[in-house]
Amino acid sequence: MNRELLAYSLCEYLRDEYANELCERYKIKDDISALEGYEVLELIGRRRGFVISGGEVDMERAANMILDELRGCKIGNITLEVPADL
């Protein structure tokens, strides 16, 4: 799977399930509840200074960074597992 698409999906999951941790880690003060995954990733990329010529965000770099930070537990204690219904 493309790392950028994976990061978009991760951003959507974090937006829905771990919004506080996501906003705290990346110092986002805006309401992200209505943003798509790629918009959240773009916002994070801008906050981290991953802007290339023309004012565009280097989405590949932002995707790699957020995936690495998830693996390194830098975003917080995040689980991707959902408990089974009892």
Secondary structure as a PSIPRED ss2 file (coil, helix, strand):
# PSIPRED VFORMAT (PSIPRED V4.0)

   1 M C   1.000  0.000  0.000
   2 N C   1.000  0.000  0.000
   3 R H   0.000  1.000  0.000
   4 E H   0.000  1.000  0.000
   5 L H   0.000  1.000  0.000
   6 L H   0.000  1.000  0.000
   7 A H   0.000  1.000  0.000
   8 Y H   0.000  1.000  0.000
   9 S H   0.000  1.000  0.000
  10 L H   0.000  1.000  0.000
  11 C H   0.000  1.000  0.000
  12 E H   0.000  1.000  0.000
  13 Y H   0.000  1.000  0.000
  14 L H   0.000  1.000  0.000
  15 R H   0.000  1.000  0.000
  16 D H   0.000  1.000  0.000
  17 E H   0.000  1.000  0.000
  18 Y C   1.000  0.000  0.000
  19 A H   0.000  1.000  0.000
  20 N H   0.000  1.000  0.000
  21 E H   0.000  1.000  0.000
  22 L H   0.000  1.000  0.000
  23 C H   0.000  1.000  0.000
  24 E H   0.000  1.000  0.000
  25 R H   0.000  1.000  0.000
  26 Y C   1.000  0.000  0.000
  27 K C   1.000  0.000  0.000
  28 I C   1.000  0.000  0.000
  29 K C   1.000  0.000  0.000
  30 D C   1.000  0.000  0.000
  31 D C   1.000  0.000  0.000
  32 I C   1.000  0.000  0.000
  33 S C   1.000  0.000  0.000
  34 A C   1.000  0.000  0.000
  35 L C   1.000  0.000  0.000
  36 E C   1.000  0.000  0.000
  37 G H   0.000  1.000  0.000
  38 Y H   0.000  1.000  0.000
  39 E H   0.000  1.000  0.000
  40 V H   0.000  1.000  0.000
  41 L H   0.000  1.000  0.000
  42 E H   0.000  1.000  0.000
  43 L H   0.000  1.000  0.000
  44 I H   0.000  1.000  0.000
  45 G H   0.000  1.000  0.000
  46 R H   0.000  1.000  0.000
  47 R H   0.000  1.000  0.000
  48 R C   1.000  0.000  0.000
  49 G C   1.000  0.000  0.000
  50 F C   1.000  0.000  0.000
  51 V E   0.000  0.000  1.000
  52 I C   1.000  0.000  0.000
  53 S H   0.000  1.000  0.000
  54 G H   0.000  1.000  0.000
  55 G H   0.000  1.000  0.000
  56 E C   1.000  0.000  0.000
  57 V E   0.000  0.000  1.000
  58 D C   1.000  0.000  0.000
  59 M H   0.000  1.000  0.000
  60 E H   0.000  1.000  0.000
  61 R H   0.000  1.000  0.000
  62 A H   0.000  1.000  0.000
  63 A H   0.000  1.000  0.000
  64 N H   0.000  1.000  0.000
  65 M H   0.000  1.000  0.000
  66 I H   0.000  1.000  0.000
  67 L H   0.000  1.000  0.000
  68 D H   0.000  1.000  0.000
  69 E H   0.000  1.000  0.000
  70 L H   0.000  1.000  0.000
  71 R H   0.000  1.000  0.000
  72 G C   1.000  0.000  0.000
  73 C C   1.000  0.000  0.000
  74 K C   1.000  0.000  0.000
  75 I C   1.000  0.000  0.000
  76 G C   1.000  0.000  0.000
  77 N C   1.000  0.000  0.000
  78 I C   1.000  0.000  0.000
  79 T C   1.000  0.000  0.000
  80 L C   1.000  0.000  0.000
  81 E C   1.000  0.000  0.000
  82 V C   1.000  0.000  0.000
  83 P C   1.000  0.000  0.000
  84 A C   1.000  0.000  0.000
  85 D C   1.000  0.000  0.000
  86 L C   1.000  0.000  0.000
